[in-house]
């Protein structure tokens, strides 16, 4: 009969073997698989991830760039994709300062206006199906939207050329729940246009709210349902969803603002149901890179659609606006770049796609008006 002491020794040896095996498995090159949590200077956690070894040196250099700036953010997540695959995804700092919850690659941030290129993807699918004509008036699809002094086309709405106003007063802090897309339109529907459509560029999230009403009225599904079934699920964006306050959403980060003394404070309560299409989604850096990679080449959208969406529109005098259909565009020849920034209450985001280099970078933080994203520095590292 084996003695209790021998049983304890055998159990201990088995545990050692299992741990050794686990360590061996963990050494394989994988993407976005957590291995350990490190504590950085200042008490900030870093969720460490193993990555493709061929990019190891560049990832370490990029990580150092991020760590130098972590005193500017409560939490931050970064992801990089090259040649169709995510090669780095990592979380830094806190998803929740009070509960000491670290940021993970599955942490969901408010991505603000990066919702616009997401909505533009759905718009592109409907355009390809012949359900939406970019050059007809908005009343073609939303008959009850008040007519203005001048007609407004779908293309003008999508390029911020329609003269629809942006937020005013405290509207950015709206805490009212709107059950439907159409319920939020009266916020701006009766206001006069800022200018004759096509003559000026003026950024407007409300123009995209109106576009979501267009999308609903040409389809049989609600806007959010279409985004889920036609965009997020097909692209594997399983951590992207609407920022709905009443729902329990796993890994949703706590949003913060910075006060006049530079200290982090809890962000005020808002309800983003008034602007799903213009700035109401939650996502992760990794999901945003998946989205960007899907726009690198024809596949999800056709080549002609991508070209149309990524071509700068022009105002009446011929001047380029630097904005296509839901995308900011810059560069030319072999240095074309498209992307979008996003600012929300308790969130700042950037998504950059370097079309000719096959590179996508996304960064998200749970802080309003944060700035300081070293996207260009990180891009330079990976483009060397």
N, C-alpha and C positions, 0 to 999 in steps of 0.2 A: 504494500500500500504506500502510495506517495504521501510524504509528509506535507503539512500545510506550508512549511518553509520552502520545500521544493516547488510547490505549486506557484508560490509567489515569485520565485526566481524564474520559472519557466514563463510565467505571464509577462514579467518584466522584459525578458529576452525577446518574446514575440512582439511586444510593443516597439522595441528598438528596431527590429527588422522591418515592421510596418512603416515606421517613421523614415527609415532609410530608403525604402521603396518609394514612399511618397515624395521624398526629396529628389530621387532619380527621375520620377515622372515629371516633377515640376520644372526640371531643367530643360525639358523639350521646348523648342521655339513655338510659342502660341501667341495669339493676339488677345489682349484685353482680358486675361485671366488673372484674378488677384492672387498674389503670393504672400504678401505681408503688408503690415501697416507701419510706416516709419513716423517718428516724431521729429519734426524739424525745429530749428531755432525759433523761439517764440511760442512753442507749444502747438504749432500747426501740424496736423497729420498729413501724410502723403500716402495715397493708395498706390502701391508699387505694382507694376505690370511687366511681364516679360513680353518681348516683341521679336519680330523677325531679326535674326542675328546679323544679317547683311546690312541692316540699317542701324545697328547698335551704336556706333560712334556718333552718328548724326542725331540719334534720339537723345543720347546723353548730353550733347551740346545744346539741343533744344530744351531739354529739361532744365539745364542750368540757367538758361535765359528766363524761363518761367519762374524758377525759384527765387531769382533776384528781385522779382516784382511781387511776391506773394504777400508782402505787407500792405499792398493796395487793395486786397480782396478778402472777403470772408471765406469764400470758396471759389474754386475755378476748375473747369474741366477742359481738356484739350484733346483733339484727335487729328490725325493726319492720314490721308490716303494717297497712295501712289499707284499708278498703272492698274487701277481697278480693284485694289485691295486696301483695307485699313491696316496700316503697319504700326500705328501707335495710338493708344487711347489711355488716358490717365487722369485721375482726379487728385486735386490738391486742396488742402484747407477743409473748411467746415460747411456741410450742407445745413447744419443747425448748430449755431454757436452755443445756445443754452443747453441743449441736450448732448452736446459734444458728439454729433453724428458726422463722420467724415464724408467728403465727397467721393462718390464711386463713379464708374463709367456709366452706371445705370441711373445716376441722379438726374432728375428732370428739372430743368430750369425754364423760366419764362424767356422765350426767345424773341418777343416783340415783333418787329417788322420783318423778320425772316419768315414770318407767316405769308408775306406777299409772294415770294417765289414759290412757296409751297402751293398757294392758291393758284398761281400762274401755271403750275404743272397740271392741275385739274382743268383749268381753262384751256390749256393746250390739247388735252385729250378730247374735250368737247368740240374744239375747233377742228380737229382732225376728223371727227365724226360728222362734221357739217352741221352741227347743232348751233354753233355760234358764228356770226359774221362780225368781224372786228369793226367794220365800217358802216354799220347801221346805228341808228339812234338808240339810246338806252330804253326809250319807251316801247321799242319793238319787243322787248322782253319783260320790262317792268312797266306795264301800262299805267299804273296809278302813281308813278313818280312824277311830281309836278314838272310841267314844261317850263323852260326858262326863256330868257330873251333870245338865246342862241341854242341850236341843237348840240347835243353832246353824243359823241360816238363811244363805242366800247373801247376802241384803240386809245382814245384820249383819256378815258378813265384809267386804263391800265398803265399809261405813261405819265400820269400826273400833269396832264395838259388840259383837263376838263374845266378848271376853274372852281371845282368843289373845294370848300374850305377844309382846313385841318382842325385840330383841337383848338378850343378857345376857353379862356377862364380856367376853371377847375375840372374840365371834362376828362382830362387824363387820369383823374382820381375818381372816376365814376364808380360808384358802389351799388348801382341799381342792377337787378337781374332782369334780363330780357329773354323771354322764352323762345323767341324765334328771331331769325335774321331780319325779317320785315318789321318786327317790333322796334328795332333800334334805328330804323331809317328816319323817323321823325326828328331825331336829334338835330339833323342838318338839312332835311329835305326841303323845307320852306325858305331856306336862306338864299339870298341872291348869289350869283356867281361872282367870283373875284375878278374875272376878266373874260373876254371872248375866248372860248375854247380853241386851242391850237396856237394862240399868240404868245403864251408864256408858259414856263414850267413852274409849278408850285406843288410841293409834296403834300399829299393828302391821304391819310389812312381811311377817311370816310369814303373816298372814291372806291376803295377796295371793299368796303362794306356793301356798297351798291353793286359791285361786281358779284359778290356772293349771292345777292338777290337775283341777279341775272342767271347765275349758275343754277339756283334752285328752280327757277321758272322754266328752264329748258329741260329739266330732268324730273324724274319721278321720286327722287330721294332728297331728303334734307341735306343742306350743305355739309354739315359735320359727318353725316353718314357716308356721303360721297368721298370726302377726304380720307376717311378711314379705309373704305373698301377699294377706292380707285388709286390712291396715292400711297398712303402709309403702309398698308399690308403688302401690296405688290413689291414695294421697294425694301421690305424687311425692316421698316422703321417701327419696331414693336414697342419702343419706349416713347413714342410721340403721340400726343393726344391733346384734346382741348383742355384748357385751364378752367375746369368747372369747380367752383368753390364747394358745392354741396357734396361732391363725390369724394370718396376715399381713394386717393391715387398714390400707389406705392412709389417711394423714392422721390416724392415731390420735395424740393428744397424749400427752406424758409427764406423769404425775401428780405433784403436789408437796404437801408439808405445810409448815407454818411451825414452826420450833423456838421454844424459850423466849426466844431472843434476837431473834426476829423475822426470822430468815433462812430462805430457802426451802431445803428439803431434799427429796431424792427420797422419794416415798411408799413405805411398805412394800408388799411383794408381797401381793396378794389375788387370789382367784378368785371371780368373781361368779356362777358357775354355780349357786350355792345359792339365788339370789333373782332370777331373770330378771324375773318379773312385778312384784316389789316394788322393784327398783332395779338392774337389770343390763344396761341398754342404753347404747350410744354414740350421740350425735347431734350435730347442729350447731344453732346459734341459728336459722339460716334454716329448717331442717327443722321445728324446733319451732314457728316462726311459721306454716308451712304447715299443721301439725297444728291449731294454734289457729284459723286462718281457716276450716278445714273444720268447726269446731264453732260458728261464728257463726250459722248458719242451717240449717234442714233441708236434707238432701242426702245427705251421707255417712250420717248417722243421721236417723231420722224425728223430727218435731217432738215427739211424745209422749215419745220416748226422751230427747231432750235435756232436756226439762222434768223428767223423772224424775231424770236423772243430775245436774242442776244444782239440785235442791231439797235443802235441808239436811234430814238425818234428825233424829229426835228420840229422846231417851232416854225411859224409861218414865214419868217425871214430866212429860213434855211439853217439856222444855227442848231448844232447838235445839243441834246439835253444830257447825254451821258446815261440815259435810262431807256431800256427797251420795253418789254412786256413783263413787268415784275422783277426785272434784274437791273442792277447798276452795271454799266459796261465801261471798260477803259482799255487802253492799249490798242495796238494794231500789229499787222504782219505776224511775227512769231512770238509776240508778247501780249496776246489777248488775255484779259482777265474779266471775269464776271463774278458777281457776289451780291451780298446785302448785309447791312448792319441792322441791329435791332435794339431798341431801348424800351424798357417797360418799367413799371413800378416794381423795383426789386430785381431787376435783371438787365444785363447787357450782353449782346451776342454779336459775333461776326462770323460770316461764312465767305471764304474766298476760294474761287476756282481758277487755277492757272491752266487755261485750256490747252496751250501748246506744249506744256511741260508735264501734263498728266498728274498735276498735284492739286489736292484739296485740303484746306485747313479750316477747322472750326474751333472757336473758343467761346465759352459761356461762363458767366459768373452770376451770382445771386446778389448783385448790387446795382442800384440805379446809377446811371450816368458815370460809370466807372472809368471808361477810357483806359489808356495804358496797355492795351493788348499788343504784344510784340509780334504781330502776325507777319509783318514784312521781314523781321529778323529771322523768324523761324523758317519762312519760305526761302530765304537766302541760304540757310544751312542745308536744306534738302535739295536745293537746285545747284549746289556746287558740283 
